[in-house]
């Protein structure tokens, strides 16, 4: 029964994540009709992106419970690798959020920021999230969760391609200079 529920939750999460990834690719291909970054708070693009993101996170949490320790790394040693990765990634993402503020994090213009973790990477939240999801994947030891986290990480890899033209429109030369000296990821 649990295996069937895990498969159903995984299927729902995969559909959401593929939808989000498709929206990001659409935004790269058609920047004038982009979904991310959204044209405004409470726009359908903003609401749709965040609803899908939070639903995917909830479904991933359900997968942790439903598909716990069902894959390759059954040894408790996985916690020695996974916990530090999850903590490091979570702290980096949180540092990025605190540095730029919630409005910038949620896709709204709220001032150009190049301090804190943004001195080292243009996307510390995405880098941190990916490292966090790797850590959680190691801890949970679920093939379903790994696949979901790979799809989510692909969204985090494509999202900067949707954001960079928007950031250049919003912040002009300041962003172009910043982009020239700070790497996209690492």
C-alpha positions as CSV (number, residue, x, y, z in Angstrom):
1,X,0.0,0.0,0.0
2,X,2.8,2.5,0.9
3,X,4.6,1.7,-2.3
4,X,1.5,2.4,-4.3
5,X,1.0,5.7,-2.5
6,X,4.6,6.6,-3.0
7,X,4.3,5.9,-6.7
8,X,1.2,8.1,-6.9
9,X,2.8,11.0,-5.0
10,X,5.9,10.7,-7.2
11,X,3.8,10.8,-10.4
12,X,2.0,14.0,-9.1
13,X,5.3,15.6,-8.1
14,X,6.8,14.7,-11.5
15,X,3.9,16.3,-13.4
16,X,4.3,19.5,-11.3
17,X,8.0,19.6,-11.7
18,X,7.9,19.0,-15.5
19,X,5.3,21.7,-15.8
20,X,7.5,24.1,-13.8
21,X,10.5,23.1,-16.0
22,X,8.5,23.7,-19.1
23,X,7.5,27.1,-17.9
24,X,11.2,28.0,-17.3
25,X,12.2,26.8,-20.7
26,X,9.2,28.7,-22.2
27,X,10.5,31.8,-20.4
28,X,13.9,31.4,-21.9
29,X,12.5,30.9,-25.4
30,X,9.9,33.7,-25.2
31,X,11.1,36.3,-22.7
32,X,8.4,38.8,-23.7
33,X,5.8,36.2,-22.6
34,X,7.8,34.8,-19.7
35,X,6.4,33.0,-16.7
36,X,9.5,33.5,-14.5
37,X,10.3,36.1,-13.2
38,X,6.7,37.1,-13.1
39,X,5.4,40.5,-14.3
40,X,4.1,41.3,-10.8
41,X,3.1,40.0,-7.5
42,X,-0.2,38.2,-7.5
43,X,-0.1,37.9,-11.3
44,X,-1.1,34.5,-12.6
45,X,2.5,33.7,-13.3
46,X,3.6,34.5,-9.8
47,X,0.7,32.5,-8.2
48,X,1.2,29.6,-10.6
49,X,4.9,29.3,-10.0
50,X,4.7,29.5,-6.2
51,X,1.7,27.2,-6.0
52,X,3.6,24.6,-8.0
53,X,6.8,25.1,-6.1
54,X,5.2,24.7,-2.6
55,X,3.0,21.8,-3.8
56,X,6.1,20.1,-5.1
57,X,7.9,20.7,-1.8
58,X,4.9,19.2,0.1
59,X,4.9,16.2,-2.2
60,X,8.6,15.7,-1.7
61,X,8.1,15.7,2.0
62,X,5.4,13.0,1.5
63,X,7.9,11.0,-0.5
64,X,10.4,11.2,2.3
65,X,7.8,9.5,4.5
66,X,6.3,7.1,2.0
67,X,9.5,5.9,0.3
68,X,12.0,6.2,3.2
69,X,15.1,4.1,2.9
70,X,13.9,2.0,-0.1
71,X,16.8,2.4,-2.4
72,X,20.6,1.8,-2.5
73,X,22.2,3.5,0.6
74,X,20.7,1.6,3.5
75,X,23.7,2.1,5.7
76,X,23.2,4.6,8.5
77,X,26.5,6.2,7.3
78,X,24.4,8.1,4.8
79,X,23.5,10.5,7.6
80,X,27.2,11.4,7.9
81,X,27.2,12.6,4.3
82,X,23.6,13.8,4.0
83,X,23.2,15.8,7.1
84,X,26.2,18.2,6.6
85,X,25.1,18.6,2.9
86,X,21.6,19.4,3.9
87,X,22.7,21.9,6.6
88,X,25.3,23.6,4.4
89,X,22.8,23.9,1.5
90,X,20.0,25.1,3.7
91,X,22.2,27.7,5.4
92,X,23.6,29.0,2.0
93,X,20.0,29.3,0.6
94,X,18.8,31.0,3.8
95,X,21.8,33.4,3.7
96,X,20.9,34.3,0.2
97,X,17.2,34.9,1.1
98,X,18.1,37.1,4.1
99,X,20.6,39.1,2.0
100,X,18.3,40.0,-0.9
101,X,15.0,40.0,1.0
102,X,11.7,38.3,0.3
103,X,10.6,40.5,-2.5
104,X,13.7,39.9,-4.6
105,X,13.6,36.2,-3.7
106,X,9.9,35.9,-4.9
107,X,10.7,37.4,-8.3
108,X,9.8,41.1,-7.6
109,X,12.3,44.0,-8.1
110,X,13.4,45.3,-4.7
111,X,16.9,46.7,-5.4
112,X,20.1,45.3,-6.8
113,X,22.2,43.2,-4.3
114,X,25.8,42.0,-4.8
115,X,26.8,41.5,-1.2
116,X,26.8,38.5,1.2
117,X,26.9,35.2,-0.7
118,X,26.2,37.1,-3.9
119,X,29.8,38.1,-3.9
120,X,30.7,34.5,-4.7
121,X,27.9,33.3,-6.9
122,X,25.0,35.1,-8.7
123,X,22.6,32.3,-7.5
124,X,23.5,31.3,-3.9
125,X,19.9,30.3,-3.2
126,X,19.8,27.9,-6.1
127,X,23.2,26.5,-5.3
128,X,22.2,26.1,-1.7
129,X,18.9,24.5,-2.6
130,X,20.6,22.0,-4.9
131,X,23.1,21.0,-2.2
132,X,20.3,20.8,0.3
133,X,18.3,18.5,-2.0
134,X,21.3,16.3,-2.5
135,X,21.7,16.0,1.2
136,X,18.1,15.2,1.8
137,X,18.2,12.7,-1.0
138,X,21.2,10.9,0.6
139,X,19.4,10.9,4.0
140,X,16.0,9.7,2.7
141,X,17.5,7.1,0.3
142,X,14.5,7.2,-2.0
143,X,14.8,6.7,-5.8
144,X,11.5,8.6,-6.3
145,X,12.8,11.5,-4.2
146,X,16.1,11.5,-6.1
147,X,14.3,11.8,-9.5
148,X,12.0,14.6,-8.1
149,X,15.1,16.5,-6.8
150,X,16.9,16.1,-10.1
151,X,13.9,17.7,-11.9
152,X,13.7,20.4,-9.3
153,X,17.5,21.0,-9.6
154,X,17.0,21.3,-13.4
155,X,14.5,24.1,-12.7
156,X,17.1,25.8,-10.5
157,X,19.6,25.4,-13.3
158,X,17.3,26.9,-15.9
159,X,15.8,29.7,-13.8
160,X,18.9,32.0,-13.9
161,X,18.6,31.9,-17.7
162,X,15.1,33.3,-17.4
163,X,16.2,35.9,-14.7
164,X,19.3,37.3,-16.3
165,X,17.7,39.2,-19.2
166,X,15.1,40.6,-16.7
167,X,17.9,41.6,-14.2
168,X,19.7,43.4,-17.1
169,X,16.5,45.2,-18.0
170,X,16.0,46.3,-14.4
171,X,19.5,47.1,-13.3
172,X,21.4,47.8,-16.5
173,X,25.1,48.4,-16.3
174,X,25.3,47.5,-12.6
175,X,24.1,44.1,-13.4
176,X,26.2,43.7,-16.5
177,X,29.3,44.6,-14.5
178,X,28.3,42.2,-11.7
179,X,27.6,39.4,-14.2
180,X,31.0,39.9,-15.7
181,X,32.9,39.3,-12.5
182,X,30.8,36.8,-10.5
183,X,30.0,33.3,-11.8
184,X,26.5,32.1,-12.4
185,X,26.8,29.2,-10.0
186,X,30.3,28.4,-8.7
